[in-house]
């Protein structure tokens, strides 16, 4: 697809990074872990159908919108949490591939997505997810981070014999690295964001496993079904609130404007920046 053919959205298609963003992100990671395990324990074929078809449906709905809409966005995150967990578990359990190998493989996949994304677009900023291609890169990266986090969390809990609770403590301590780096040492905010985003997956998944799994594998035995059900109820309530309140909608970004100008300048081939053209491609959603 040429850059000129990649029509721009009205605004970035992802939410602002607030406390609620991280709460929902952690909630979806734990919910996805518990849902995947619950369905897989009852029927692997049904779990696979739900995971694949649900993810495709969610992406179709999300990509069909020209602006950020909380229910569609978080529906995709939830389904990727489920399908990412299923993929990581299927590769480990079905092919008997050790967690260190799957963790490394998913890490390389995620790194490759980031490399290609940056090489193509020149930025990994969530403030510039304003074209179809960038959004596709974004969701590929999200999928990679979920699968990577699932494998990493299971590796620390089982292969390294830390158990679920100590895995929570480990990954929570790791979370301090991007937090302190951004807050006190002026780290690049894009790097700090993706560092934290990746780490939230094993934190949430380890929490879910700690609550749901039997006592003999260091869990609290709340069961996968109950954990997934409670998490889903809380998730629906919070997403409903963000939708009705308008919380998380990103404001107009100067960074996005600069990036849009750079890209249009390259498209025009004149070697200088041109003003953004707000033409028919930015027509409002009909809804």
C-alpha positions as CSV (number, residue, x, y, z in Angstrom):
1,X,0.0,0.0,0.0
2,X,1.4,3.4,-0.9
3,X,1.5,6.2,1.7
4,X,-1.0,8.2,-0.3
5,X,-3.5,5.3,-0.3
6,X,-3.3,4.9,3.5
7,X,-6.1,7.2,4.3
8,X,-5.9,9.1,7.6
9,X,-8.4,8.9,10.5
10,X,-9.9,11.8,12.2
11,X,-7.6,11.3,15.2
12,X,-5.4,8.7,16.8
13,X,-7.3,5.4,17.3
14,X,-6.0,4.6,20.8
15,X,-6.9,6.1,24.2
16,X,-4.9,8.6,26.2
17,X,-2.5,7.0,28.7
18,X,-4.2,7.5,32.1
19,X,-4.5,5.5,35.3
20,X,-7.7,4.0,33.9
21,X,-5.8,2.8,30.8
22,X,-3.4,0.8,33.0
23,X,-6.2,-0.5,35.2
24,X,-8.1,-1.8,32.1
25,X,-4.9,-3.1,30.6
26,X,-4.1,-5.2,33.7
27,X,-7.7,-6.3,33.9
28,X,-7.8,-7.6,30.4
29,X,-4.5,-9.5,30.8
30,X,-5.8,-11.3,33.8
31,X,-9.2,-11.9,32.3
32,X,-7.7,-13.2,29.0
33,X,-5.5,-15.6,30.9
34,X,-8.4,-17.0,33.0
35,X,-10.9,-17.1,30.0
36,X,-8.4,-18.9,27.8
37,X,-7.6,-21.5,30.4
38,X,-11.3,-22.0,31.3
39,X,-12.3,-22.6,27.7
40,X,-9.3,-24.7,26.9
41,X,-10.0,-27.0,29.9
42,X,-13.5,-27.6,28.6
43,X,-13.0,-27.8,24.9
44,X,-9.9,-26.9,22.9
45,X,-11.7,-26.7,19.5
46,X,-14.4,-24.4,20.9
47,X,-11.8,-22.3,22.6
48,X,-9.9,-22.0,19.3
49,X,-13.0,-21.0,17.4
50,X,-14.0,-18.4,20.0
51,X,-10.5,-17.0,20.2
52,X,-9.8,-16.7,16.5
53,X,-13.3,-15.6,15.4
54,X,-13.7,-13.3,18.3
55,X,-10.4,-11.6,17.6
56,X,-11.2,-11.2,13.9
57,X,-14.6,-9.8,14.7
58,X,-13.2,-7.3,17.2
59,X,-10.5,-6.2,14.7
60,X,-13.1,-5.8,12.0
61,X,-15.3,-3.6,14.2
62,X,-12.3,-1.5,15.4
63,X,-10.8,-1.0,12.0
64,X,-14.1,0.1,10.6
65,X,-14.2,3.2,12.9
66,X,-12.5,6.5,12.0
67,X,-12.1,7.6,15.6
68,X,-11.3,6.1,19.0
69,X,-14.4,4.3,20.5
70,X,-13.8,2.8,23.9
71,X,-16.0,-0.3,23.5
72,X,-14.5,-1.4,20.2
73,X,-10.9,-0.6,21.3
74,X,-11.1,-2.6,24.5
75,X,-13.0,-5.4,22.9
76,X,-10.0,-5.9,20.6
77,X,-7.6,-5.8,23.6
78,X,-9.8,-8.4,25.5
79,X,-9.9,-10.8,22.5
80,X,-6.1,-10.4,21.8
81,X,-5.6,-11.2,25.5
82,X,-7.5,-14.4,25.0
83,X,-6.1,-15.5,21.7
84,X,-2.5,-14.5,22.6
85,X,-2.8,-16.7,25.7
86,X,-4.2,-19.5,23.6
87,X,-1.3,-19.3,21.1
88,X,1.4,-19.2,23.7
89,X,-0.2,-22.1,25.6
90,X,-0.8,-24.1,22.4
91,X,2.8,-23.9,21.3
92,X,4.1,-24.9,24.7
93,X,1.6,-27.7,25.4
94,X,0.9,-28.9,21.9
95,X,4.4,-28.9,20.6
96,X,6.1,-29.4,24.0
97,X,8.4,-26.4,23.4
98,X,9.9,-25.2,26.7
99,X,8.9,-21.8,28.0
100,X,12.4,-20.2,27.6
101,X,12.2,-21.0,23.9
102,X,8.7,-19.7,23.4
103,X,9.5,-16.6,25.4
104,X,12.5,-15.9,23.3
105,X,10.6,-16.5,20.1
106,X,7.7,-14.2,21.0
107,X,10.3,-11.6,22.1
108,X,12.0,-11.8,18.7
109,X,8.6,-11.5,17.0
110,X,7.6,-8.5,19.0
111,X,11.0,-6.8,18.4
112,X,10.6,-7.5,14.6
113,X,7.2,-5.8,14.6
114,X,8.6,-2.8,16.4
115,X,11.6,-2.7,14.0
116,X,9.4,-2.9,10.9
117,X,6.9,-0.4,12.3
118,X,9.7,2.2,13.1
119,X,11.5,1.6,9.8
120,X,8.2,2.2,7.8
121,X,6.7,5.0,9.9
122,X,9.6,6.6,11.7
123,X,7.8,6.5,15.1
124,X,6.2,4.1,17.6
125,X,4.2,6.8,19.3
126,X,0.6,6.0,20.2
127,X,-0.2,9.7,19.5
128,X,0.3,9.0,15.8
129,X,-1.9,5.9,15.3
130,X,-3.9,7.8,12.7
131,X,-3.7,5.6,9.6
132,X,-4.8,2.1,8.8
133,X,-1.3,0.9,8.4
134,X,-0.1,2.3,11.7
135,X,-3.1,0.8,13.4
136,X,-2.3,-2.6,12.0
137,X,1.3,-2.3,13.2
138,X,0.0,-1.3,16.6
139,X,-2.3,-4.4,16.9
140,X,0.5,-6.7,15.7
141,X,2.7,-5.3,18.4
142,X,-0.1,-5.6,21.0
143,X,-0.6,-9.3,20.0
144,X,3.1,-9.9,20.3
145,X,3.4,-8.4,23.8
146,X,0.4,-10.5,25.0
147,X,1.9,-13.7,23.8
148,X,5.3,-12.8,25.1
149,X,4.0,-11.9,28.5
150,X,2.0,-15.1,28.8
151,X,5.1,-17.2,28.0
152,X,7.3,-15.1,30.3
153,X,4.9,-15.3,33.2
154,X,4.5,-19.1,32.9
155,X,8.3,-19.4,32.6
156,X,8.9,-17.7,35.9
157,X,6.1,-19.5,37.7
158,X,6.9,-23.0,36.5
159,X,10.3,-23.3,34.8
160,X,12.0,-21.0,37.4
161,X,9.8,-22.4,40.2
162,X,8.9,-19.0,41.5
163,X,5.2,-19.7,41.7
164,X,2.5,-17.2,40.8
165,X,2.7,-14.9,43.8
166,X,6.5,-14.4,43.5
167,X,6.1,-13.9,39.8
168,X,3.8,-11.0,40.6
169,X,6.4,-9.5,42.8
170,X,9.2,-10.0,40.2
171,X,7.3,-8.4,37.4
172,X,6.0,-5.6,39.6
173,X,9.6,-4.8,40.6
174,X,10.5,-4.8,36.9
175,X,7.8,-2.3,36.3
176,X,9.7,0.2,38.5
177,X,12.4,0.4,35.8
178,X,10.4,2.3,33.2
179,X,8.5,4.2,35.8
180,X,11.6,5.5,37.5
181,X,13.5,5.9,34.2
182,X,10.8,8.1,32.8
183,X,10.1,10.0,36.0
184,X,13.6,10.7,37.3
185,X,16.0,10.0,34.4
186,X,14.2,11.6,31.4
187,X,13.8,8.3,29.5
188,X,12.2,8.5,26.1
189,X,8.5,8.3,26.9
190,X,7.7,6.0,23.9
191,X,10.4,3.5,25.1
192,X,9.1,3.7,28.7
193,X,5.5,3.2,27.6
194,X,6.2,0.0,25.6
195,X,8.5,-1.3,28.3
196,X,5.6,-0.9,30.8
197,X,3.0,-2.2,28.3
198,X,4.9,-5.5,27.8
199,X,5.5,-5.9,31.6
200,X,1.8,-5.5,32.5
201,X,1.0,-8.7,30.7
202,X,2.9,-11.1,32.9
203,X,1.8,-9.1,36.0
204,X,-1.9,-9.5,35.1
205,X,-1.6,-13.1,34.0
206,X,0.3,-14.0,37.1
207,X,-2.4,-12.4,39.2
208,X,-5.1,-14.3,37.4
209,X,-3.3,-17.6,37.8
210,X,-2.6,-16.9,41.5
211,X,-6.3,-16.4,42.1
212,X,-7.6,-19.2,40.0
213,X,-5.2,-22.1,40.1
214,X,-5.3,-25.0,42.7
215,X,-3.3,-24.8,45.9
216,X,-0.9,-27.5,44.9
217,X,0.5,-25.2,42.2
218,X,0.7,-22.1,44.5
219,X,-2.8,-20.7,43.6
220,X,-5.7,-19.7,45.7
221,X,-8.1,-22.1,44.0
222,X,-10.8,-19.5,43.0
223,X,-11.1,-21.3,39.7
224,X,-10.6,-20.0,36.2
225,X,-14.3,-19.6,35.5
226,X,-15.0,-17.5,38.6
227,X,-11.9,-15.4,38.0
228,X,-12.9,-14.8,34.4
229,X,-16.5,-14.0,35.3
230,X,-15.6,-11.4,38.0
231,X,-13.0,-9.8,35.8
232,X,-15.5,-9.6,32.9
233,X,-18.1,-7.9,35.1
234,X,-15.6,-5.3,36.3
235,X,-14.3,-4.8,32.8
236,X,-17.8,-4.1,31.4
237,X,-18.5,-1.6,34.2
238,X,-15.3,0.3,33.6
239,X,-15.5,0.3,29.8
240,X,-19.1,1.6,30.1
241,X,-18.0,4.4,32.4
242,X,-15.2,5.4,30.1
243,X,-17.6,5.4,27.1
244,X,-20.3,7.5,28.8
245,X,-17.8,9.9,30.4
246,X,-15.6,10.3,27.3
247,X,-12.6,9.5,29.5
248,X,-9.4,8.7,27.6
249,X,-10.1,10.4,24.3
250,X,-6.8,11.9,23.2
251,X,-6.7,15.6,22.6
252,X,-5.3,17.1,19.4
253,X,-1.6,16.3,19.4
254,X,1.1,18.6,18.2
255,X,3.3,15.6,17.8
256,X,0.7,14.1,15.4
257,X,0.6,17.3,13.4
258,X,4.4,17.4,13.0
259,X,4.4,13.7,12.0
260,X,1.5,14.2,9.5
261,X,3.4,17.1,7.9
262,X,6.6,15.1,7.6
263,X,4.8,12.2,5.9
264,X,2.8,14.4,3.5
265,X,6.0,16.2,2.6
266,X,7.6,12.9,1.7
267,X,4.6,11.9,-0.2
268,X,4.7,15.1,-2.3
269,X,8.4,14.5,-3.0
270,X,9.3,18.2,-2.7
271,X,11.8,17.9,0.1
272,X,9.9,20.2,2.3
273,X,6.9,20.0,4.7
274,X,3.5,20.7,3.5
275,X,0.4,21.7,5.5
276,X,-1.9,18.8,6.3
277,X,-4.8,18.4,3.9
278,X,-8.1,17.9,5.6
279,X,-10.1,16.5,2.8
280,X,-12.8,13.9,2.3
281,X,-10.6,11.2,3.9
282,X,-11.3,12.9,7.2
283,X,-15.1,12.7,6.9
284,X,-16.7,12.1,10.3
285,X,-18.0,8.7,11.3
286,X,-21.6,8.4,10.2
287,X,-22.7,7.2,13.6
